[in-house]
């Protein structure tokens, strides 16, 4: 099996450029100082910043479940990478049960559109199509809950935010892990995973008008480096770099939810129920702090 996998990867690199081109010129992107906050209300505006972390992203479902049970609804959501999926689903305004049902109905094969390309082995179009279907094809700017999706421009040293255009295209771009997913092209520039520079987009949530920002970190708590093979070493290095960069921003959350969930694999969906339970319990653990923050405003 290992020999076959290596042969397939070698062939992919040798025959690069066979995948469908990821070009989305309709995406509207801004830097943090260009973000226009939503209108101020009498009540404090609650924002949730869903963080990246690959298959750990299912933890976000448990967070959403716990917040809904407590009667807490956010007026703003931002997301990075796997967190951008959670943010997009939350921004539809659907209930937790509806969101969970959509996720459970999804199969891994729908998302793994393998390609022969020197830029990556997964195209990402499957993820785009699924998100556009679940969101009803609505523009990001027209979502029921104000939504921002983080991206990384390979030519700039700051994270950017998608605030308009296709929800699916923005999520695909934010989830395009370098070297794994084929990058996305927007107006002649290449964009990749938003987690490169902002693993939990707390500052963007604040810029969009969040008075109380709840950050959900599923990636940077209790890091355990793995060196099983070259791929694991590269992923561990990427994780360490991203979390070092994120340390200051993570400290700016009003409340930070951390689940310390380890899926055991970076590639497979794993145990969905265990991930949901981990997010649910982590959120309940800090619920008194969340309620105190809301009540103090």
C-alpha positions in Angstrom: 0.0 0.0 0.0 2.8 2.4 0.9 4.5 1.7 -2.4 1.3 2.3 -4.3 0.7 5.6 -2.5 4.2 6.8 -3.3 3.8 5.8 -7.0 0.5 7.8 -7.2 2.1 10.9 -5.6 5.1 10.6 -7.9 2.9 10.4 -10.9 0.9 13.4 -9.6 4.0 15.5 -9.4 5.3 14.4 -12.8 2.0 15.2 -14.6 1.2 18.4 -12.9 -1.6 20.7 -13.9 -4.5 18.2 -14.6 -6.8 19.5 -11.9 -9.7 22.0 -12.4 -8.4 25.5 -12.0 -9.4 27.2 -8.8 -10.0 30.8 -9.8 -12.6 32.9 -8.0 -12.3 36.6 -9.0 -15.7 37.3 -7.4 -14.4 37.0 -3.9 -14.2 40.3 -2.1 -11.3 40.5 0.2 -10.2 43.2 2.7 -7.4 43.7 5.2 -8.2 44.2 8.9 -8.1 48.0 8.7 -10.6 47.9 5.8 -13.2 45.9 7.7 -16.5 47.9 8.2 -18.0 46.8 11.6 -21.7 45.9 11.8 -24.0 48.5 13.3 -23.9 48.8 17.1 -26.8 47.6 19.1 -28.0 48.2 22.7 -27.0 44.6 23.5 -23.3 43.6 23.4 -22.5 42.0 20.0 -21.2 38.5 20.6 -18.7 37.1 18.0 -17.3 33.6 17.7 -13.9 33.1 16.0 -13.7 29.4 14.9 -10.2 28.2 14.6 -8.5 25.9 12.1 -7.2 22.4 12.9 -8.1 19.9 10.1 -10.3 17.0 11.2 -10.4 18.5 14.7 -12.9 20.8 13.2 -15.7 18.5 14.2 -15.1 19.8 17.8 -16.8 23.1 16.7 -20.1 21.2 16.4 -20.0 20.5 20.2 -19.2 24.2 20.8 -22.2 25.3 18.7 -24.4 22.7 20.5 -23.5 23.9 24.0 -23.9 27.6 23.1 -27.3 27.0 21.6 -28.5 25.1 24.7 -27.4 28.0 26.8 -29.5 30.4 24.6 -26.4 32.2 23.3 -26.4 33.3 19.7 -23.6 35.2 18.1 -24.2 38.2 15.9 -20.8 37.8 14.1 -18.8 34.8 13.1 -15.3 34.4 11.6 -13.5 31.3 10.7 -10.1 29.9 9.5 -9.6 26.7 7.6 -11.7 24.0 9.3 -13.1 26.8 11.4 -14.3 28.5 8.2 -16.6 25.5 7.6 -18.1 25.9 11.1 -18.4 29.6 10.7 -20.2 29.2 7.3 -22.6 26.6 8.7 -23.3 28.8 11.7 -23.8 31.9 9.5 -26.7 30.1 7.7 -28.8 30.7 10.9 -29.7 27.0 11.0 -30.2 25.2 14.3 -27.6 22.9 15.7 -29.7 19.9 14.7 -29.8 21.0 11.1 -26.1 21.7 11.0 -25.2 18.4 12.5 -27.5 16.6 10.1 -25.8 18.3 7.1 -22.4 17.2 8.4 -23.4 13.6 9.1 -24.9 13.3 5.6 -21.5 14.3 4.2 -19.1 11.5 3.1 -15.3 11.8 2.8 -15.4 10.8 -0.8 -17.4 14.0 -1.6 -14.5 16.1 -0.4 -11.5 14.2 -1.7 -11.3 15.3 -5.3 -7.7 14.0 -6.0 -5.8 15.7 -8.8 -2.6 15.3 -10.7 -0.9 18.6 -9.9 2.5 19.9 -8.8 0.7 22.3 -6.5 -1.2 19.8 -4.4 -3.0 16.5 -4.4 -6.5 17.7 -3.5 -8.3 20.3 -5.7 -10.9 21.5 -3.1 -13.8 21.8 -5.5 -15.8 19.2 -3.6 -15.7 21.3 -0.4 -16.8 24.4 -2.4 -19.7 22.6 -4.0 -20.9 21.2 -0.6 -20.7 24.6 1.2 -22.5 26.4 -1.6 -25.3 23.8 -1.5 -25.7 23.9 2.3 -25.6 27.7 2.3 -28.1 27.9 -0.5 -25.7 29.7 -2.8 -26.1 33.0 -0.9 -23.3 35.6 -1.1 -21.2 35.9 2.0 -22.4 39.5 2.5 -26.1 38.3 2.5 -25.7 35.5 5.0 -28.2 35.7 8.0 -25.3 36.1 10.4 -22.4 38.4 9.4 -19.6 36.2 8.2 -15.9 36.6 7.6 -13.5 34.0 6.2 -9.7 34.3 6.6 -7.3 33.8 3.7 -3.5 34.1 3.2 -2.1 36.0 0.2 1.3 34.4 -0.6 2.7 37.8 -1.5 1.6 39.6 1.8 2.6 39.3 5.4 -0.9 39.8 6.8 -4.1 37.7 6.9 -7.0 38.9 4.8 -10.7 38.5 5.1 -13.3 37.4 2.5 -16.5 39.4 3.1 -18.3 38.8 -0.2 -18.7 36.3 -3.0 -19.2 32.6 -2.9 -19.3 31.0 0.6 -17.9 27.8 -0.8 -15.1 29.4 -2.7 -14.0 31.4 0.4 -14.1 28.3 2.6 -12.2 26.3 0.0 -9.5 29.0 -0.1 -9.3 29.3 3.7 -8.9 25.5 3.9 -6.2 25.1 1.2 -3.3 23.7 3.3 -0.1 24.5 1.4 1.3 21.4 -0.4 -1.9 19.4 0.1 -4.6 21.5 -1.6 -4.2 23.3 -4.9 -4.0 27.0 -4.1 -6.8 29.4 -5.2 -6.2 32.2 -7.7 -8.0 35.5 -7.2 -7.4 38.5 -9.5 -4.0 37.0 -10.5 -2.8 36.2 -7.0 -2.5 32.9 -5.2 -4.2 32.3 -1.8 -3.9 29.5 0.7 -5.0 28.4 4.2 -5.9 31.3 6.5 -4.2 29.5 9.3 -0.8 30.4 8.1 -1.1 33.8 9.7 -4.3 33.7 11.8 -5.2 30.2 13.2 -8.1 31.7 15.3 -9.4 34.9 13.7 -10.1 36.8 16.9 -8.9 40.2 15.6 -11.1 40.0 12.6 -14.1 39.1 14.8 -13.3 42.3 16.8 -12.9 44.4 13.7 -16.3 43.2 12.4 -17.8 44.7 15.5 -17.6 42.0 18.2 -17.9 43.4 21.7 -17.4 40.0 23.3 -15.3 37.6 21.3 -15.3 33.9 22.0 -12.3 32.2 20.4 -12.4 28.5 19.7 -8.8 27.0 19.6 -8.8 23.4 18.4 -5.1 23.3 17.3 -2.7 25.0 19.7 -3.4 23.5 23.1 -1.1 20.8 24.3 0.9 20.3 21.1 2.5 16.9 20.7 4.9 16.8 17.8 4.8 13.6 15.6 7.7 12.4 13.5 6.4 9.1 12.2 7.3 10.1 8.6 8.2 13.0 6.4 4.6 14.2 6.1 4.0 14.1 9.9 7.2 16.0 10.5 6.1 18.7 8.0 2.7 19.0 9.5 4.1 19.2 13.0 6.4 22.0 11.9 3.6 23.9 10.2 1.5 23.5 13.4 4.3 24.8 15.7 4.9 27.8 13.4 1.2 28.7 13.2 0.7 28.5 16.9 3.7 30.6 17.8 2.4 33.3 15.4 -1.1 32.9 16.9 0.0 33.2 20.6 -0.6 37.0 21.0 -3.9 36.9 19.1 -5.2 34.0 21.1 -4.6 36.1 24.2 -7.0 38.8 22.9 -10.1 36.7 23.1 -12.6 37.6 25.9 -13.1 33.8 26.4 -11.0 31.1 24.8 -12.5 27.6 24.4 -9.9 24.8 24.2 -10.9 21.1 23.8 -7.5 19.4 23.8 -9.0 16.8 21.4 -6.7 14.5 19.5 -8.4 12.7 16.6 -5.5 10.2 16.2 -5.3 10.9 12.5 -4.9 14.0 10.5 -6.5 12.6 7.4 -9.6 10.7 8.4 -12.9 12.0 9.8 -12.4 9.8 12.9 -14.9 9.6 15.7 -17.4 12.3 15.1 -19.3 11.7 18.3 -16.1 11.9 20.4 -15.2 15.2 18.7 -18.6 16.7 19.3 -18.5 15.6 23.0 -15.1 17.2 23.4 -16.3 20.5 22.1 -19.4 20.4 24.1 -17.6 19.6 27.4 -14.9 22.3 26.7 -17.6 24.9 26.2 -19.6 23.9 29.3 -16.4 24.2 31.3 -16.1 27.9 30.4 -19.8 28.7 30.3 -19.8 30.5 33.6 -17.1 32.8 32.2 -19.1 33.4 29.0 -22.3 34.2 30.9 -20.4 36.5 33.3 -18.9 38.4 30.3 -22.3 38.8 28.7 -23.9 39.9 31.9 -21.1 42.4 32.7 -21.8 44.5 29.6 
